[in-house]
Amino acid sequence: MNITKFGHCCMLIEEKGVRIVTDPGSFTAQEQEALTDIHVILVTHEHGDHFHIPSVREMLKKNPSARIVCNPSVGAILAQENIAYEVIGDRETSDASGLSIEGFGTTHALIHPLLPQSQNTGFFIAEKLWYPGDAFPEIDRPIEVLALPVAGPWMKSSEAIDYALKLKPQRAFPVHDGILNPALIASGAFDRWFRSILEPRSTSFLTIELGREYQVA
């Protein structure tokens, strides 16, 4: 099995001539839209850093025979866009040109009680690679390779380490690490996220640039 990581959670997985792309999100639009000879596109959940509709449309233009495999909530969005898809839920299995794809998990990890939890389905690919999406679901399979989320507003690094210790994969590598990119922090993406929760509840959230003086009271 060969893996090319384009950033955050977008990967190209190649096994026995089958090419699978995971979570084509907004962070990696340029890279994923250039891919060709794709057989399957896997989407774990509906958040924009994992699921970018304009990219999906571009990818399908270059790969018209590619199948999209996702959970019901992502499927509902694709249906509104008139894009064909196949649903795999928790402990359901599909075939990708001879490779097995199993779904595990139902719910995105909690970010904050004030925010709704979306569906999240991780994928066990070719009985080798486990990619959990944005959660740490239970899976009762021997894991050869673990795509391990290492950073995010829904997790602590200690939880990631404990998850890897529990699963005991032969190998692991980091995913969901795009939010550690200084360019994303500088863009104000995190500030906008905090602001969207706090300001409707009477707390003004300030964007503070390094080295600049602000009057705060």
N, C-alpha and C positions, 0 to 999 in steps of 0.2 A: 504494500500500500504506500502510495506517495501522497504527500500533503504539501500544498502551497498556500501559505497564509497571506492574505492581502491586507489585513488589518482588522482590529476589533474581533468580529466573529465571522467574517467572510473567509471561507476556505475553499480551495479546489481539491477534492479528494479523488484520486485515480486508483482504481483497483480492477484488474482483469479487463482492461479496456473500457471500463465504465467511468464516466466523469460526472461527479456530483458537486454541486455548489451549495454551501450552507449560508443562510442568513445574509442575503444581499441588502445591506442597510445603507443609510445615507452617508456614513463615514467613508465608504469605499466605492462610491458610485462609478468613478472613472475606471477603476480596475476591473470591476465585475462586468461592466457594460461592454468591455472589449473581449470577453471570453467567447470562444466558439467550441463547437463539438461537445456541448453539454447535454447530458441525458436526463439529469434530475436536478431540481432546485428544491432544497429543503428550507422551510421557514418554521422556526420554533415558536414565535409569537409576533404580535402585531406592532411592537414598539418600533419607532422610526430608525433606530440604530441597527435593527435587524431586518426590517421589511420596508423597502423603498419602492413604491409602486412605479414611479418613472423608470427606475432601473430595471424592474421586472419586465416592463414593456419593451425596453431596449434589448434586454437579453433574449426575449422571445422573438424579436425580429431577427436576430442573428442565429437563434436556436429554435426554430418553429416546432420541432418535434419534442422539445424538452417537456417533461412532466413537472408540475409543481406539487409537492407533498407538504401538507400542513395540518394544523388542528382546526376544529370547527370555527373558532373566532376569526382566524386568518382567512379561512374559506369564505366566510360571510362577506368579508371585504372584497375578496377577489370576485365573488359572484356579482357584487354591485358594479364592478369594473368589467364585467363580461369576460373574465379570464378563467379558463378551465383549471381545475385543481382536483386533487385526490386527498381525502382526509385520512389521517392515521391518528388515532387516539391512544390513550394509555393502554399498554399491553396489546396493541394491534400491530399487525405485520403486513408489509407490502414487499413486492419484488421489483428490483430495479435492474432489469436486463440480466437477471441471474444472481444479483446480490440481494441479500435480505436487508430490510430496513424495519426496525422495531421501534415503536413509540413507547416512552415511559414518562409518567408525570402528567399532572393536570393543571397546576396553578403556578403562576409567577410568584417568586419570593416576595414577601411583603417589603415594600419601600417605606410606607408610612400609613398608619390607619386612616388618614384623611384622603388617601389616594386609592382608587379602586384597583383590585388585583385582576390582571388579565389572565387568560389561559396561557399555559406554557407546556409544550411537549418536547422532551429531549429525544434524540435519535441515536439508536445503536446500529451502526453501519457495518455490514459485511461481517458481523460477529467478531469485530475487532475494535472499532473506534466508538467510544461513547462521548457524545456531545450533549450536555444536559440543558443548554439554553440558559435562561436566567432563573435558575433554581438549583437545588441539590436533591433531585428526586431519588427515591428508592429504586434500585435496579438489582435484580438477582441474577446477574450474568458475570462470568469471568471477563475482566476488562484487560485487553492487551494494551490499548492506547487510550488515554484520557485527555480530552480537550478541556482543560480546567479553567473555569472563570476565576480571575484573580483580583478583580477590582470592580466596584460598582456601588450605587447608592442603596442596594438591597443586601449587601453582604459585608462581612469582616474577613480580613485575610486569614485569621485563625480558623474560620469556618471552612475556607477553601482547603487549608492544610488538613484539617480533620476529615474532610470529605475524601481527599486523596488517600489518607491513611486508612480510612474505612474500606475503600474500594480495592486498594492494593494493586493498581495497574502496573504493568511492566514498565511503561513509559508514560510520561505526562508532559504537556506543554501548555503555555498560557494562552487563554483567549479572554474576551471581554476586557481588554486592556487599553482600548482606544481612548478611554476617558482619562488615561494618564498622560496623554499627549499634551505638551504645553500649549500648542496652538489651539486646541479645543478649550482649554482653561482660559486662554487669553480672549477667545471669542465671546466670552460671557455666557456660554451655554449653561454652566452651573448656576450662575447668578439668576438667569431667567427661570430656572427650575425652582430655586428657593423663593424667588419673588412671586411666582404663580401661586404658591401656597400661602405665604406669609402676608402679602399685601392685602388680599381680600379679608384678612383677619386683623387688620389695623396695625401691622408692623411694616414700616418702610424698610426695604432691603437695598442697601447701597452697593454700587460697584466701585471698589476702591482700587485705583491704579497705583502701582509701586512708585514711591518717590514723590507723590503728589499730595499736597496738604488739603485737608477737607475740614469744613466746619460741620460737626456732627451734633452739636447741642448748643 
